[in-house]
Amino acid sequence: MTLTLPTTLNGQLDVSDLGWKTVAKDLELPSTNSLARDPFELLKIWTIPSQETRKVALVQTQLHRIIEWTGWSRRKVAQALGTTHPTVSAILDGRQISNRLQPISTQIAMLYNLVSRLRIVVNSDQNELRRALDTKQLKGSLSSIDLIKRGELAEAYLAALDALSPPRVSGLMQSRFPRRAGEASVPLYDE
């Protein structure tokens, strides 16, 4: 391993030729013995420039995943969120949206929570997921998408589960062979 030592300029260590942007003042170079023990000791006197990375917004990531999991177009996502497709496109492209549209982030978070939970239930099947979100169980009832627009996440999840499962029959359960008095091999009660 070869270390390139910085040059000394007016009592200061000049590290600009090594790609560093800072100059360490009044520091003595470590001895070669200490460099043999710890080759990174020389790096401890420098300030390492921080890397600037652009983080992807959570809302943008959630929208991308909703589209990926459901297979919806941007127009369909906008319809589900109760907004326009240019707004959805602006969020997906990372452009700034106006402050009056900020409440859309809560709608996106609710739709993401619903879709991510239902995706597990339907084994990542896009057709079943879309059916669960769009189906109205009874006449006059609301679909999961309609309930999300209203801000009712729990009801939307229940409506989607109802759309995926067969309708429940009300009443008591009956066995295949119901018992009748007088036909039992063992008395139904003790006398």
Stockholm file with secondary structure:
# STOCKHOLM 1.0

chainA/1-191         MTLTLPTTLNGQLDVSDLGWKTVAKDLELPSTNSLARDPFELLKIWTIPSQETRKVALVQTQLHRIIEWTGWSRRKVAQALGTTHPTVSAILDGRQISNRLQPISTQIAMLYNLVSRLRIVVNSDQNELRRALDTKQLKGSLSSIDLIKRGELAEAYLAALDALSPPRVSGLMQSRFPRRAGEASVPLYDE
#=GR chainA/1-191 SS CCCCCCEEETTEEECGGGTCCCCEESCCCCCHHHHHHCTTTGGGGSCCCCCCCCCCCHHHHHHHHHHHHHCCCHHHHHHHHTSCHHHHHHHHHTCCCCGGGTTHHHHHHHHHHHHHHHHHHTTTCHHHHHHHHHCCSSTTCCCHHHHHHHTCHHHHHHHHHHHHSCCCCCSCCCCSSCCCTTCCSSCSSCC
#=GC SS_cons         CCCCCCEEETTEEECGGGTCCCCEESCCCCCHHHHHHCTTTGGGGSCCCCCCCCCCCHHHHHHHHHHHHHCCCHHHHHHHHTSCHHHHHHHHHTCCCCGGGTTHHHHHHHHHHHHHHHHHHTTTCHHHHHHHHHCCSSTTCCCHHHHHHHTCHHHHHHHHHHHHSCCCCCSCCCCSSCCCTTCCSSCSSCC
//
